[in-house]
Amino acid sequence: MIPQNMIELIHQEIDGANTPDESRQLQEYLSQDPTARQMYGELLTLAGMMARVPQAEASANVQKIVMNSIDPKRYHRRKNIGEYLYHKVNPDPHPSTQSKEDSMKSKVIFTGLGMAMAVVIYFAFVYPWPSPVESGTEGTIGAAKKYRSEQIGDKDVQLGDQSGSSTVA
């Protein structure tokens, strides 16, 4: 199997587009791979045959038929990004049949998307979020001050009768 980059170098060599380094790299590869050498020879022969074929001009009648068969409305440039994106999402093979309702829907959709993006940008970059240092919150309800208070000791815990008999009322 010939690597894709070598196939590209073969085509570029035939077209005369390789740099001297690329040509040298290709020649080294061709000297090692007989399959690639055969492909290069076949493509070189084909390119020579194609170069000998005379260029033919289409008759005026054929040009007229082809140009008249192309629908200019199908290949017109769209005027705004909203219309372009709408047609990328909802391709219509015949843009001339697009109704005003569809056009209005696309405008509403892209206006809504634009407004949503503006809100996200505002809250991400402009909105003054409270700083934890200023408001006194550090991610907890209050600062843990356990180390400052007196700890529970044995004298604070008093157990009742431990004889094992309990009376249920």
Secondary structure by P-SEA (a helix, b strand, c coil): cccaaaaaaaaaaaaccccaaaaaaaaaaaaccaaaaaaaaaaaaaaaaaaacccccccaaaaaaaaaacccccccccccaaaaaaaaaccccccccccaaaaaaaaaaaaaaaaaaaaaaaaaccccccccccccccccccccccccccccccccccccccccccccc
